[in-house]
Amino acid sequence: MRTSLMLSLVLLSVACKDKDVATGDKPASSKKGHTPAGTPRPQDKLTVTLDGKPVAMATALAWKTWDGQVRVTVSSVPVSCDEVTGDMRRIHDGEVSFDIQLAHALQPDGTRKPMLAQTYYSGSTTGMLRVVVPSTGDGTPGQPTTAEVEFEQAAAGESKQVIKVKGTIDALGCAVPPRKDVPPLPPPMAGTIEIAGVKLPVRFAKLDTSRDWPKLELYTGAEACKDVAFAPRSELEVALTWFDKAKPEVGQVTIDGSILGNLADQTFDEKKLTVTPFPLAPGEIEITGDIVVSNYPVKLAGKVTAVVCPKE
């Protein structure tokens, strides 16, 4: 069955000559000349119009990003892999292009489905769309990656041009060397998060008791009190919120992560979730839980060392 997307996001880029755009994917490479260097890959199954006028898309390229997702660039000119996978992206004279980012969303039954995780436009990124889309492939070099989309969007800025996109993107995979500046994951703690059968160790635990509703956040990636460039995001995250500082019962559980949409639930079985010691304090905290959050089976087990991050 055909699935459609209606995105309220700017994906269009109509650029000026010699304009460079940061893409944030790998170190920039030098660009020689101003002629697109790629091989055309016409998007015959994709219909694109700009203010009602048809725009033929000359190519689509896909590659695996440093954080394990798949990025896709669709352009009206035949750009090459080298042009689009660097930190600086040259936009050619008259070029119309848009980017999407795909991930594989974890489902309550433990299966994965492709989802639209992020869109990019001229230095602005909008993430966590969490829209499941029909898609095949994973950005493997030399192999096709497809995604079926439908959206209509007005451009930002003064132009207010409207792009309409409908159909299937058929992108060719690009080979991208692994980044050398991705920081390593922190050492695992004893505590674990298991959601829909995926079990990962907690690597960072952040506690905030200064607010009216205290919160304990658990991460399985390289998050820290201060952001680190290219730090791998957690595949699974869990946040526990207390609505009453004087009561040990958790009021809300939120699950999130790069393979999961953001879901908050206040209807879980409180008797099956315990956090000790209480009152909450930085240091060693033990968590035991076997609950259901928005139809996802969630298990929390073991001890973590929670820190209070300094206020900025």
N, C-alpha and C positions, 0 to 999 in steps of 0.2 A: 504494500500500500504506500502510496506516495505521501511523504511528509513534507510539510511546508514550514518555513521559518518566516516570521515577520520581525525584523530586528529594528529597534529604534536606535540605531548606531550609525555613525558616519564611517563608511568604508571606502568612499570615493576619494581619489587623489588625481586632480588634474593639475599637472605641474608646469613650472616654468623651466626653461632651459638652464642646464648646469646646476640645478638644485640638488643638494645632497640631503638625505634624510637618515637619521640614526635609526637602526633597526634593533640594536641590542642583542644580536645573536652570536657574533664572533668578531675578532679583530678586523678592522677595516683593511681592505686591500686597495692598492692604487688602481685608478681607472685611467686608461689611455684612450683618448678620443671620445666622441660623443655618439657613436653609432651602436645600437643594441647588438650584442655579440652572440645572442642565442640562436637556436634553431627553432623556427616556427612550430607550434603545436596548436593548430586552430581548435577553438572550443565550439565545435559544431552542435553540441547538445546544450549549450548555454546561451541564453538570450539576454543581452544587456542593452538598455537604452539610457540615454542621457538627455533629460528634458524631452523625452518622446522620440529622440532620434537614435536609430540603431548604432551601436558601437561594436565592431567585431573584435573579439578578444583573441590576440595572436598566440598567447601561450599561457601555461599554468605550470608552476613548479612547486614541489613539496620536499621537505627535508625534516629530519628528526632534530629537534632542538636539544640544547644541553640539559633541559629538565625533563626529557623523556616524552614530550608532546610532539605533535606534527604541525608544522607551519606550512601554509599554502599561500602563494602569491599568484594572482591572476592579473595579467597585463595586456594592454592593447598593442604593445610592441614586443618583439621577440627577445626578451631579456634572457641572460644566461644565468646559470647557477652561481657563478662567481660574482655576478652583479648583485644578486638579491640576498645572498647568505652572509654578507659581511656586516659589520657594525654600521657602516655608512652606505646608504643606498642612493645611487644617482637616479633621479626621475628625469626621463627624457622629454624633450619638447613635445607637447601635445599628448603625452601619455595619460591614459586612464587606468588606474589599478586599484585593487583592494586586496587585503590580506585576511585570512581567517586562521585560527589555530584549533586543532582537533585533539581531543584526548579520549580515553576509553573509560566511560563511567561505570563504576561498580553498582550493580543492581542488588536488591534485597536477597535474591536467590543465589548470589555469588557470581553470576555471569557479568560480562562487560558489554557495553553498547557504546558506539562512537557518539561523542557529543561535541557541540561547539563550545569551546572553553574560553576563547578570547578573540577579539577583533582589534585590528590596528589601523590607524590612519594618521599619517603625517605627524609622527611624534606623540600621538595620543593613543593610549591603550585602554580598552575596556575589557575587563576580565570577568570570569565566573558567570557566563551566560547560562551554562548548564542546560542547553537545548539538545536533546537527542536527535541526530540526523542520520539518514541512510548514508553509509560511507563504506568504502573498501580500501585496503592497503594501509601502510603505516609509514610512508616516506622512504621506503627502502630504495637506495640508489638504482636508477635504471628501470624501476618498476612503477606501474601506475598507482596513483592514489586518487580515489574519486569521492566526491561529496555532493549530495543533492540539496540544493538550497533554493529559497525563494524569499526575496525581501525588496523593500522599497525604502529609500532613504534620501533625505535632503542633505546636501553638503553643508559643512560648517562655514562660517565666514560670510562674506558679503554676497557670494555668487548664488547661494541657495539653490544650486542645480540639484535636480532629483535623478538619482540613478535607480533603475529597476533591474533586478537580476532574477532570473528564473531558469532552472535547469540543473544540469549535472556538470560540475567541474571535473575535468580529467587531467590531473597533474602528473608530471614525470618526476620521479624521485631524484634528488641531488645528493652527491657525496659531500659530506661536511666533516672536516677533521675535528676530533674531540677538543673541547676547550681545555686549556692548560691552567686556567685561573679559577676553576670551580673549587671552592673550599671543600675539604673533607667533611663527612658527617661527624657530629659529636659522638663520643662513645655511648653505647646503649646503657640504659638503666635497667633495673630488674623488672620494673613495671612494663606491662604490655597493653596494647589496644588491639582488639580483634573485632572487625566489622564484616559481616557477611562472609566469614571464612578467611578473610585476609588478616593475618596476625603480624604485627610489627612492634618492635620495642620503642618505648618512649625515650626520646633523646633530649628533650627540654621540657621543663615544667615551670610555669609562671603563675605566681600567686598575687592577687590583688585584694587586700582586705580593707583598703582605704575608702572604698565606695560603700553606699548603702547596701548594695547587693554584692557580697564577696564573690570572687570568681577564681577558679583554678583551671588553667589551660594546659593541655597536654599535647605535645608535638612529636612526630616521628621523623622530622626532617632536620634541617640545619638552621631553624629559626633561633634567634637569640634576642637579648634585650635591645641590642642595636643591630640594625639591618646590615647585612654583609652582601656585597655585590656577588651575584650569581650563586648565592646560597640555595641549594636544592630545597624546594618547598616540600612540606610534609605531604605524603600520600594520604595519611589519615590524621585527623585532628579531633580532639574532644575537649569541650569546655563545660565545666560544671558550675552552676550558678546557685547561690543560696539567697532566698528571698527574705530570710530572717536570720540575722547574725547570731541570735541566741539559740537557734535550733539546728541540730546536726543534719536534718533531712535536706537533701539536695532538691531545689525547686525546679530546675530546668537543666536538660542535657542538650547540647548542640554538637552535632557531628559535621565535619567538613574535611577538606583535603583535595589534592590535585586529581584524585580519581573518584571524587564524591562531591555531590552538590551540598550546599549549606542547608542543613535541616535542624530545626529546633523543636523540642518536644517537652511538654509538661505533663504528659499522661502516662509516663512510664511507671513501673511498679517500684515505689520508693523503698519497699522492704527488701528489694533485691540489689540495692546499691548502698554501700557504706564507705565512709571516708573517715579515717582515724589518723592521728588524734584530733579531737575537737575541743575547744575552738581552734580554728585554723591558724597555723604559724609557719613561717619559712623553715625549711629543713626537711626531714624525712616524713613522708606521708604515705600511708598504705591505702590502696583503693581496691575494693572488691565489688564487682557488679556483673550481673547477667540479665540484661534488660532488652527491651525492644524500643527503638527510637524511630518514629516515622516508618514503621514496617521493616526496619533494618535490625537484625540481631546484633547486639553490641555486648562484648565482654571486656571488662577491665579487671586487671589482676596485677598484684605486686606492689612494690614500693618505688617511689620516685623521690628525688630531692628537689623540692620547689624553691625557687628564688623570687625575691621581690625586686623588680626592676626599678632603677632610680628614675625619678620624674625628670623629664626633659625641661 
